[in-house]
Amino acid sequence: MSINWYPGHMHKARKEIMQTLNSVDVLIEVVDARLPYSSQNPIIAELRHDKPTIIVLNKCDLADPDITHLWEDHYCAIENTKTLVCHQKDPQKIRKIMSLCHDIAHEKSNSFKAINAMIVGIPNVGKSTIINTLAGKIIAKVGNEPAVTKRQQKINLEHKIILHDTPGILWPKIENPNSGYRLAISGAIKNTAIDYEDIGFYAAEYFLTTYPQLLCARYNIDALPNSPIELLEEIGLRRGAKQSGGRVNLHKVCEVILHEFRNGSIGRITLETPEITQAEIKKVKEIQIEKKALKEKRKKSNKKS
């Protein structure tokens, strides 16, 4: 799937992050607990190196709790990394980020100097709400649409922490196509940049195989169909999503299931596990190696001719 959305301010934000990161003591990366790997920016991973990092698994109230535990264990195994599982309606839990900053940057904390922390996250991951909770007032603009924050800013928090806020940035090319679909399903990408039916089919297939009981309960279906298209048609009939001639309007049905996934109406669903993503990463690397080998072969062939 191709995502045709990389606004100019995101390129600027990337440059600003690169310039500021060296002077930062702690990196706070906010990810969506429903898609932790896919909502992590690979650009940040490249820039981070061994920088002390706090991974905030946000929106945990919408995610499958069992899989969230798997992701906690996965990130805790990474050196210089701590995790925090939270959601927007638990400000007390969110404020634990400040104590984690002191724990992970203990040398700076013991020196009685202010800790410089940078908070990063992809669009629509809930970063602005977390910032406002930490600051105890409205500092960052909050919205349901991606790319609300447009510029970098510094915020003085309690306990001698200076927080550097950055705009949510995507990256120009998503190598793993499954990650692209998951980002679109979650709402990290503007609706105008995605094909609802394409994304809806992907979501329907995943929900059908992984969370069939939640689908039955939400849409009052006794026996689930065998295919995504049949599932979408069944939901469309039950929701009255019809067009002329009595046929189901697939675009409208896809809008329904995406909206209801995003607000948690279907249930607590996670779109990926550490095991799934490791297999996908391996596959992507194999494809990249094949492409590189093919490119080299063509170069040699062109030289000979």
N, C-alpha and C positions, 0 to 999 in steps of 0.2 A: 504494500500500500504506500502510495506517495502522499506526503503531507506538504502542501504548498503554503507554508506559513512560517516565516522567519523575519519578523518586523525589524526595521533598521535599529530601533532602540535596543534590541537584544544583542546585536553585534557590538554596540557601544557598551552595554552592560558587561559583556564578556571581557572587554579590554579593561574596564574599571576594576573588575574582580581580580584580574591578573596583576594589576598594579598594586592593589591593596593587600592581597593575600599574604605577602611576605612579612608585613608588619602586624599580622593578626596572630593572637595566641591560640584561639580556639575557633574551629569551624563548626557551625551548627547547620546540618543539612536536614531540611524537613522533607519527608517523603510520604506518599499516600500508602497507608497500611494495606490497602487492597491491591497495590501493585508496587511494592517497595523497590524492586530492581528496575522496572521500567520507568519509574518516576525519579530515579537517580540520574542526574546529569553526568554523562561520561566525561564531559569537559572538566567538571569540578573534580572528578576522580583523578584526571591527569594532572591537574594543577595542585592538588592537595599534597601529594607525596606522603610524608609521615606526620603531617600536621595533626595534633590532637583533635578528634572529631566526635561530635555528639550526633547520632542519627535519631531523629525524632519521627517515630512512626505515628503520624497524625491520622485522624478519622478512624481510630480503632473501633469506634462504636458501629461503624458500617462494615467492618471486616470480619472474616471468620476468625474467632479467637484462637482456635487450635493452630491455624496456620500462622497467625501473628506470633505465637510462641516459637515456632520454627524460625521465623525471621529474626526474632530477638537473639536466639542462640547463634544464628548465622553471623550476625553483626558483632556480637560479643566476642567471637573467636578472632576478630580482626584486631591487630595490635593498635594501641592508642585510640581505641574506639569505645564509646559508651552508648547505650541506647535508652530511649524514653518512649513509652507507649502512652498516648494521650488522645483526647478529642476536644473539640471546641467548647464543650459544655462543662469541662472540668478544669477551671482556672487554677485550682490548688495544685493539680498535677503538672500543669504547664509551667508554673513558677519553679518547679524543681530543676528546670533547665539552669537556673542561676547557681544552684548548689553544685550541679554537675560541672559547670564551668570551673568552679574553684577546685573541685576534685581532680579534674583531668589536667588543669593548668596549675598544679600545686606549687611549682617553683615560683611562678609569678604571684600566686596568692599569698605565699609566705613572705614575699618581699614587700607586701603592703602597697604595691603599685596596682593601678587599675588594669583589669584584664580586658584586652581587646578581642571581642568575639564578632565573627561575621556570620550572618544568617543567610542561607541560600535555599532555593527551592524552585521547582518548576511552576509555571502558572497554575493558579486555581488549586494549590495544594493546602491552602489554609495558613500560609506564612504570615499574612497581615494580621489575622486574628490572634495568632500567637504573640506577635510583636506588641499589639495593643494590650494583651493580658500581662505581658512582662513589664510594660511601661506603666500600667495602671491607668492609662488614658488613651484616647483615640489619637494615634500618631500616623498609622498607616491606613490608607483607604481600603475598605473591604468590599468585595463584590463577587458575584457568582460567575462572572465572565473572566476568562484568562487575561493576563497582561494588564492588571489594574495599576500596579506600581510601575512607574516609568523612570525613576532616578534613584541614585544611591543617597543614603542619609545616615547620620550618626545620632544615636539615642543614648543618653545617660540613664542607666538603670540603677537600681539599688545595689548594695554590696560591691561597690567599685567595679562595675562592669560597663564598658562602653560597647554598645551594639551597633555594628555596621549593617544596615539594611541594604539589600540589593534587589533590583527588579527580577522577577521570575523569568528565567531564560530557558528556551528550548535549544536544540542544536541543529545545525543545517541538515544533517542526514542521520536518520535512524536506521542503523545497520540491521537490527533484528526486526523483521516485519511484524512479529507477534507483539513486540513492545509498542509499535505504532498503533496497532488495533486497540491495545489496552489503554493507551493514553487517550485515544479518541473516545472509547467507551466511558472513561472516567470523567471526561469533560475538560481535560487539560488542554485540549485543542479547540479552537473556536468552531462552533457548529457550521459556520459558513465554509470551513476548509475541509469538511469531511463528507463522504457519501453515506447518508443515513442507512440505506439498505445494505450496503457492503458491511458497515460496522454492526448493524443490527443482526445480520446473518451470523457473523462471527460470535457475537454475544449469545445469541440463541443456541448455537451449537455447543458452546462452553457450558452454559447454564443447564442445558439438557443432559449433558454427560456428567457434570460435576455436582449440580444442586437440583436434581429432579424433584425432591420432596418440597423444596421451597416454591418451585413453579406450580406444583399441584395445589399447594395451600393458597398461593396468591391469586391464581386464576381459576380456582375451583374446577380443576381438571382431574377426573378420576383415573384415566389411563393416558399417559403421555404419548404423543405421536413418536415415530421413529426418526424423523428428520427435522432439521431446523425450519424448512419451509412449511411443513405441516404444522409445526408448533406455532409459527407466526400466524398462519391462517386461523388456527384454533383460537388464539388470543384475540385476533381481529374480529372474529365472529362474536365472541363473548363481550367485546368492548364496543361493538357497533361501528367498527372502523371499516365502512364499506364505501365503495365508489359506484358510479353508474353501472348498471347491469348486475348489481348484487355482489360483485367481486370484492375481495378484501383489498383495502388500500395498504400495501406493504410498507410504504414510506411512513404512513401514520402509525402503524403497529410498531415499527422500529423505533420511532420517536417515543412511544409509550414505554417500551421495555428499557430503553436507555435512560429515560427520565426516572423511571421507578427503581432502576439499579442505583442511580446517582443519589437519590434521596433515601435509599434504604428500604423502600416499600416491599421489595421482593424478599429481603432478608439480608443477613450478614454474609456477604460474598467476597472472597478474595480471588483475584484473577490469575495468580501465579504462586508457585512455591519455590524455595531454593533449588530443589531437585529439577523442576521443570526448566528454570532459567539456566542452570548449569548445562543442561543438555542443549538448550538453544544457543548458548554462547559457543559451545563446542562446534555446533553445526555452522554458525556464522563464520567462525575462524576457518573451518574446512573450505567453505565457499570462497572466502577471501584468498586462501592459498591457491585454490584452483584458478581463480581469476588472474592472480598474479602470474602463475605459471603460463597461462594461455597468452597473457600480454607479452611475456618475455619470448614466447615461441613465435608470436607474430612479428616482434621486433627483429628476431634473427632471420625470419623468413623474408622480411622486407629488405634487410641488408644484403642478402644473397641475390635477390632479384634486382 
